[in-house]
Amino acid sequence: MFQFSESKEGLEVYFENHLILNHRFDEPCFYVGKGDETISAYRGNYAIEDYISFRMPLRDYELVDEESVVFHNHDYRLTCKFSIQDERLVVYFDINKPTNRFWLRLYANRMEKVYGCGIQASYFNLRGKNFPLWTSEPGVGRDKSSLTTFYADLYDKAGGDYYNTYYPETTFISTRKYWVHVDSSAYADFNFKHPKFHELHFWDIPKKIVLEYQKDYLRLIERLTDYTGRPPKLPDFVHDGMILGVQGGTKQVLEYLAKAEEVGVKVNGLWIQDWAGYRFTSFGKRLYWNWVWNSDVYPNLRETIETMKTKNVHFLTYICPFLLQNETLFNEAKALNYLVLNQEGTTYIEDFGEFFCGLVDLTNPEAFNWYKNVIRKNLIGLGVGGWMADFGEYLPVDAVLHNGIDAKLMHNRWPVLWAQCNYEAVKESGKLGEVVYFMRAGGHGSQRYATSLWAGDQSVNWETHDGIPSVIPASLSAGIIGNPFIHSDIGGYTSLHGNIRSKELFGRWVEMSVFSAYMRTHEGNRPSENFQFYHAKDTMTVMARMSALRVALKPYIQEIVSQASEKGYPLQRPLFMHYLNDDSVYDLQYEYLFGPDIYVKPVVKPNVSEQTVYLPDDEWIHLFTNESYSQGTFTVKAPIGYPPVFYRKSSKFAKLFEDITKNFALK
């Protein structure tokens, strides 16, 4: 299954006849070193600098036995033990001296492409760039050449760059048809720039690396998710229309619901984030971070929830692991010593912009169970159908944790701990598959513990790196490493420095969201300044049409959701997952397959009435015109409410799609 091949140039390591390590005395595969990092944090944004005091190539090697190789230089000796486990190659690392920097080079070829590394919103194919892997706020704009990013950096220290992400993961898939995962939660930087190798850099010695080859991408993802775990099926109700993100109190949200239903919008839920109350800051409307039902803002909420359920409209809400200073949950957690501490041994207080919070120490089993029970009692016990589980990326790097592990090493693990806390609360309540929570932060293990993701706080604009286009590569990159259920805030969220949501943008986001895990609107951080669906009847008419389309697609969606939970296949798939031999599809990142049979190319630019699409080799039918297409590039009409969507003529759901065409045809 694996073999070593020696020559006068060095050592080659093969797995299933594929070259994985090409160690040359002049170009070794391993380096060790020492570095001193500086990490400055500001409201979830991190400025990271690293000074490398030395970097030593481990040029020499010794074959110890049939399973072990020692790579060495001077008095540094790295032992690599190779083994086969469940048809995967696993390499364990052990070093004889303390070191805090490590570089590993995996063999690559010039034509190879790679995907994954968590949620990457700027680039789907990662080849040609490096990607620091550190969970953080991704920044506003995420493009150093844009005015949005310039102003966000200037005034907020929050501009971000192409690689900043809520969800980093040391896992990727290669077009050489392998997946690889490196077992490390330390800061990492995966560099895919070199034509002959991928250089993976870590601030510790990883425990192991796991690698597996398969013949096609579907089997590759199935095997990867055998390793990572998979989420439960989505609740059935999320396919029965769309979730309206509204707020303002019981009377107000029920008025929004009635207004939407009057126009024909099929509503399956109300996502009401201000259930615990709210406050206003210079950023905009913020929530009151004491996760207890606010009966002043939402009187008679229990009765309202039960009444809504009789109409298959579910109540969804919001929680995060931070607690508002001097409020009831904070005071209880502090008295029990359940909060993260600072270097002085007192409660670590985090500034969230004009309000201050403590963080539940999820490394403390008692605190973990206490907060899990808060979720069970205050959310599930209230009768909610789901919630946003926010802010998993904020663990301070200078915090002191109950488990004694350096917070720099726990930082990337924290989102997964937060997901696990939510998961266990739902599981122990017997609600897996009935309740859905959605997370933006993640890491290795989110595949098992996050019932779904959302793409984060996009700007309310058309910008490539942080507006509506960025949702598509974000979804594809998350899905290809085993997170099948991801959606986005319809209309985006962040409105700063002149970015104001338009009616057109909202409409395009609605139609795109039909072809995601589920549909959910958001009022954004400055609701009064931005367009809202309840401002325009014609927008609600588009919502009625698209929510009805979602319901019509339900039999097909239920099947691909089942595939996702059983095999790990993402709902939103890159074209190459099903068209392996088409070289032209491997760099496409703004179109995708929704399941195996539907091709979608959302409109993500303003003032567009038609769209150019590339269809791979198959027989395709336009969902809204019934026109037939084969392989090639075509320009089709795309007014709002009629995005470019095609289905495979040979699909077993062809009759369902034909009926949809009759009822939703472009006239």
N, C-alpha and C positions, 0 to 999 in steps of 0.2 A: 504493500500500500504506500509506503514511503521508502526512499532509498537515498543514500549518499553517493556522490560521484566525485572522486578526487582527480585533480590534474595539477600540472606544474603552476597553473595560475591561481588555484584555490580550490574551493569546495562548492559543489552544487547540491541542493537538496530538492528532491522531486516527491510529489504526492500524486498518486494515480497518473503517473507519467507526465505531470505538469510541473514545470520548473517554478518553484516558489521562492527559494533563496539562491542568489547567485553571488556567493562570497568570493571576492578576489582580494589578493594581498594588497593591491593598489586601490581597490574600491570595496572595502569591507561592508558587511551587512549590519554590523553593530558598532555603536559608539556609546561611551559612557562619559559623564562629566559632572560638573557642579555649577550651580547657578544661584544667583540671588535675585529674587523677584520683588517688585514693588507693585502692590495692588491698591488702587484708590477706588473707593466705592462712593457713589452718589445716587441714591434713590433707584437702586437696581442697575445702574450703569457702572461699568468697571473700566478704569484705565490701567492697563497691565503692561509693565516693562520688565524685561528679564536681562540681567547681566550674566553672561556665561564666563566664568573664571577659567574653565578649561574644558576641552572636548577631546577625548582620546579615542582614536580608532582601535578596535580590537582586531588587529590584522591577523594574528596567528590563531591556529586552532589545533585541537587534539580530538581525534575520534576515541572516546572513552570505551564505548561498546556499541552494540547494534542500535541503541536507542538514544545515546547521549553524545553531545559534542560540547567541548569547552572552548570558547573564544576568549582570547586573552592578549594582554599587552602589559609589560612590566608586572606589577603585582595585582592588577585587576583581572579577575577570572569570572566570566559569565558562563554558567552551566545551562545548557538547553537540553531538556529531556523531551523526546518526541514519543508520542503514543497515538494509537488509534482508538477512538471511543465512539461507538455508534456510527461508524463509517466516516467520522470526521477526524481530521488531524488536529491534535492538541499539543501545543508546545509550552512546557512549563519553564519559567526562568528563575534562576537563583544566582545571586552575586555574592562574592566573598567579602566585599568591603562596602561600607555605606556610600551611596551616591544618590543624588537627587535629580539627575538628568539622564535620559536614556533615548537613544535613537535606533530605530529598526527600519531596515530597507527591505521591502518586498519586491520581488522581481516584477517588472512591467514591460510591456512593449509599446511601441510608438502609437499604434492604432487603438490601444485600449481606452475605454471610457469607464468612469466610475460614478456611482450614485449612492446617496444616503447621507450618512453622518448626522442623522437627526432631521430636524426641520430646517431646510435651507431655502430661503425665500427668494434669493437672487439668481441662483444657478442650479439647475437640476443636474446636468453633467458637470462634475466637479473637476474634471481634468484641466490642467493648465493653471490652477490656482491653489493656494493653501487655505486651510480652514481651521483656525483656532477653535477648540471645543471647550466652551465654558458657558454655563447657563447664566443668562442675564436678560435684562431688557434689550431688545434688539435695536432700539433707537428709532428716532423719528426721521424718516427720509431714507436712511441707510445708504446714501450715495453722496460721497464727499464733493461731487461736482454740482449738487442741486442746491437751490436756495433754501428749500425746506430743511435740509441737513445743516446748512450753514447757520441758519437762525437757531435751530435746535441746539447746536453746539455752542453758539455764542451766548444764548440766554439760559439754557437749561442743562448744559453738559450732557446732552442726550441725543446727539445726531446719529450715532451708530455707523456701521459699515456693512459691506455685503455679507460678511461672515457672522455677524452678531446674531444670536439665536436664543430663544427660550429653551429649545430642546436640542442639545448637542448629544451625539452618541458616537462611540468609538466602533462603529459598525458600518460597513459599506458592501455594495455589490458591484462586481466587475463584469464587463462584457466578455471577459475570459471565462465567464459562467462559474464564478465562485462567490461565496460570501465569506467575510472575515469579521470576527469580533475580537477586540483586545480587551482583556479584563483589567480595566483600570478606571478609577474615578478621578484621577488627578487631572490637572490642567493638561491638555494635549493640543498638538498642532499637526494636522494631517496635510502633508505637502504632496500634491499631485502634479507638480510642474515638470519633473524630470522625465525624459522619454524612456529611460531604462529601469526606473524604480520608483516606488512610492515610499517616501520617507515619513515615518510616523514618530513623533517626538512626544515624550511624556516627562512630567515632573516627578516621576517615581519609576521603580522597576515594576512593570506589569506582572500580575500573577501568572497569566497565561495568554496565549493567542489560540483561537479556534478557527479552523478553515475547512470549507467543504465545497466540492465541485458537484455540479449536476449537469444534465444535458440540455435543460431549458429553464426559463426564468420562473415559470409557474412552480415547477418542482423545487427550484432553488428557494423560493419564498416559503413554500410549504415546509421545507426542512429547516430553514432559518427560524420559522415561528414554532416549530417543534421544540427548538432550543430556547427561545425567548418566552414562550407562552403566548396565548391569544386571549382577546377579550370575550366576554359573553356576547350573545346576540343583542342587537339594539331592541329596545321595547317596540312593540308593534305600533304604538300610537304615534311615533315620530314620522311614520309614513303617511299619516292621514291628514296631510296638509302642511301647515307651517306654524312655527312658534312665533308669537309676536313679543318682541322685547319692548315692554312699556313700563311705566312707573308713575308714581304720584298719588297713591292711595287707592283704597278699594273702589270708591265711587268713580274715580278717574279711569282706572284700568278697565272697569266693566263698560264704561262708555266707549273706550277705544275698541273693545271687543265687539260691542253691538254695532259700531260704525263700520268695522271691517266686514262683519257677517252680513250686514245689510246690503253690501255691494257684491256679496257672493264669495268672499275669501273663506277658504276652508281652513279653519283655525283648530290646531290640535293642542295648543298650549299657550300659556302666557308666561313669559320669563320676566320675573319681577325682582330685579336686583335690590331694590330699596326696601325690602320687606322688614329689615331691621332699622330703618330710618336713614336719613341722609344729612349731608352738610354741604356747604358751598365753599370752595377754595379758589385761588387764582387759576388753578388748572381747569376748574369747572365743577360740575356736580359730582360729589364723592359720597360714598356710602358711610354709614355709621357702623364702625367695625366692632360691634358687640352683637354676636350672632344669636340674638333672641328676638322673636317676633315682636314687632312694635305695634301694639294694639291701638295706639293713637293714630298712626298713619293708615293702618289696615284693620279697622274694627270688623268684628264678625268674620275673621279670616277663615276659621275652621269651617264654618257653615258655607262660606263662599266656595272654598275648595271642594267640598262635597257636592255642592250644586253644580259646579263646573264639570266635575267628573261624570255626572249623569249625562252630560252632553259630549263626552269624550274630549273635554278641554282640560288639560292638566296644568297645574300650578308648578312652575320651576323658579328657582331662586339662586342664591349666591352665598359663598362662604370662602374664607381663606385661613391660613394658619396663624395669622396675626390677630392680636386682641388689643382693643383700644385701651390706652392707659387710664387707670382709675375707674374703669367700668366694671360691671359685675363679673364677667368671665375672666377678665384680666386679674381682678382682685382674688378670685377663687384660685386661679392657676398659680399666682404668685405666693399665696399662703401655703399652697401644697408643694412649692419648689418645683413647679412644672415648666418654668420658662427658661429659655436660653439665657446664659449669663455672660457678662463681659469679663475682661481681664482682671478686674478688681473683685470679682465674685458677687456682684450685684446684678439685678435684672438688666439685660441688654435692651436699651430703648432705641427703636429705629424711627427716623424722621421720614414720614411719608408726604411731606409737603403741607405744613400747617396743622398736622396732627401727629401724635406719637403713639407707638404700639410696642408691645412685647410679642415674642415669638414662642409658640409652644415647642418644647424640646422633644421632638419625635424620636430621638435616640433613647429617651427614658421610657422603658416599657410601661410604667405606671401613667406617665403623661400621655403617651400614645393611646392607651386604653381609655383614659379620661376624655381625650378629645374625640375619639371614636364614638364614645357614648354621647357626647354633645351633639354630634352629627345624627346619631340614631334618635335622640330625644327631640332635639329642636327642629330638625328638618324632616327626617323620615316619619317621626311621630306626629308631625303636623299634617302629614298626608301629601307631601310634595311628590311630583313625578321626576324631579331631577334638579340639578344645580350646576352652576359654574364653580369649579374648585380652582381658585385663582392663586397667584403669587407663590409659586413653588421655587422661584429662582433667586430669592432674596436672602439666603443664609449668609450672614456677615462672616468674612474670612477671619476676623479676629475674635469670634465668639468662642465661648467655652462650653463644651457639650457634655452631657451626662456620660456618654460612652467613652470619653477620653480621647477620641480620635481628632486629629487636627481638622479644624473647620475647612481648611483649604482642600483637604481630601474628601470631606463630606459634602462640599458645596454642590458637586454634580450628582451626588446621590440623593440630595434632599428632595427634588421633585418626585422621585420614585417612592421615597418614604411617605410623602404627602399623598401620592396616588394610592399607596397600599392602605393608608389610614381610611381613606374614603371607601376603597374596595371592601375592606373587612367590615366596615359599618353596614354596607349594603348587603353583603353576603350573610352576615350574622342576623340580619333582619329578614332573611329569606326573600330578598327583593332583586337578586341578580336577574337581568332580563326584563325587569319591570321598571326599574329606576335607572336613569342615565345621568351621569355627571360628565362634564367636559373640562379638560385641562389644557393650558397652553404650554406650561413647563413640562419637561420630561427628560428621560434618560433610559439607559438599558434596564428593562423591567417594566417600562410603561406599557409595553405590548400586552402584558398580563393584567396590570392593575388599573389602567385607565380605560373606563368603559367607552370613552371617545375623547378626541382632541378638538380644539378649535385653533385656528391659524394665528390668533393673537390680535394685537391692536393695530391693524392697518390704518394708514392715513386715509382720510375721506377724499381721495383724489385718484388720478389715473397714473401716478408715477410708477415706473417699472419696479423699483426695489422695495417700495413700501405701500403702494396703492393697490387697486384691484388686481393688476397683473400678477403681483407677488403671491397671491393665494394659490395659484396653480402649481408652480414649482414647489411651494411649501407642502401642498397636499401630496404631490407625487413623491417627494423625497421621504416624507413621513411614511407613506404607504409601502414603499419598496423595502423598508426594513421592518415591516410587520405591524404597523399601526393602520388598520384598514378603515377606521371610522374617523373622519375629520371633516369639519365644516368651517364656516367663517361668519363673522358678524356681517349681515347684509347691510351694505351701505358704509362699512368701515366704522372705525371708532374715533381715532385721534384727529381732533380739529384744533390746530395751533398755527400761529404765524400766517394767518390769511387763508388756510385751507378750510374751505366751507363745502359741505356735501351738496351736490346738485341733484335735482330730480332725475336727470338722465343717468347719473352714476348709480343712484339707488335702483332704478329700473333694470340696468344691466346686471347689477349684483343679484337681484331677485332671480332673474332667469338663469344665471350661472348656478345658483344654489340648489336648483331643482336636482342637479346632477352631482350631489355631494351626499354626505351621510345623512344630513337633514337640513331643514330650512329654519333660520332664526334671525329675526331682525334685531337691530340695536339702535337706540336713540343717540349713542355717542357720548363723549365727555362734555359736550356743550349743546344739549338738546335744543335750547331756545334759539341758537344761532344757525342751526343746520336744518336742511329739508327733512321732514318726517312724512311717513306714508299717509298719516291722517290729515296732511295739508292738501292733498289733491285726490279727487275721486278717480281720475284716469289712472293714477298710480295704483290705487286699490283695485281697479279693474284689471291691470296687469297682474297684480298679486292674486286675484281671483282666478285668472286664467292659469297662472303657473302653479298655484297650489292644487288646482283641479288636475293639471297634468301630472303632478307628483302622485296624486291619489290614483290616477289611471295607470301609472307605471308600477303600482304597488306589487302585483304578482311577480314582476321581474325583479324589483328591488328586494323583495323578501328572499328570492333565491340567491342573489349575490351577497346579501347579508349573511345568509346561512353558510355560504362558501367562505366568507371572511372568518367566521367564528370556528369553522371546522378545519379550514386549511390555511388561513392567514392571508388569502388573496385580498388585495385592497379593492375598494369600490372604484376609486379613480386610479387608472392604470396607464403607464406609458405605453405607447403604441407597440414598442418592441417586445412587450410581454407576449403578444400574440402574433407579431409579424417579425420574427427573428431575422429573416434573410433580407429584409429591406434596409439597406444601409442608410437611407435618407431619413429614417425615423428616430435615430438614436440621439440626435441633438434637438429634437422638438420638445419644447417645454411649455407651450401655451395652448396645447390641445391634448386630449386624452381620451381613453376609452372608459366609459362608465360601465363596469362589468365587461364581459367579452364581446357584447353585441351592439353597443351604442357608442358612436363617435361624437365628441363634443368639441367645438372650438369657440369658447366664449368670446364675446366682444368686450375687449378691455381697453379700447381707445374711444375718445369722445368724438361726436359728430360723424359717426359711421353708420351707413345704411346698407352696406354690403361687406362681405368678408371672404377672403381667399383661404381656401382649405386645401390640404393635401390628404388624399385618401389612399391608404395602402391597398395592396392587391386583394380585392374582394369585390363582391357585388353589393352596392350600397343603395339604400332608398332614403331620400330626404324625408324626414319625419313630418314636415309641414307642407310639402308640395307634392309628395308621392313621385317625384322624378327619380329616375335610375341613374346611377353613376358607377363607373369602374375605377380602376387605379388611375391616379393623376391629380393635377392641380386645377382647381375650379374656383370661380368666383360666384357666390350665391347672395341673394338678397337676405338682409338681416335687420329688419325693423325691430324695435323693442317688443318683446313678447314672442319673437320668432328667431331665436338664436340658431346658428348652424348646427343642426343635429341630424345624424344619419344612423340608420340601423342596418345590420347585415341581413340581406335578403334570405339567407339560409338559416337564420335564427329560429330556434324552436318557439320563440315568442313572436314570430312574424305576424300571426293573426292578431295578437294583442296590439302590436305596433300599427297594423293596418287600421284597426278600429280607432286608435288614437288619431291617426291621420285624418280620418273622416270627421272626427269631432273637433280637431284643433287646426284644421287646414289654413294655410296662409291664403287670403282672398285678395 
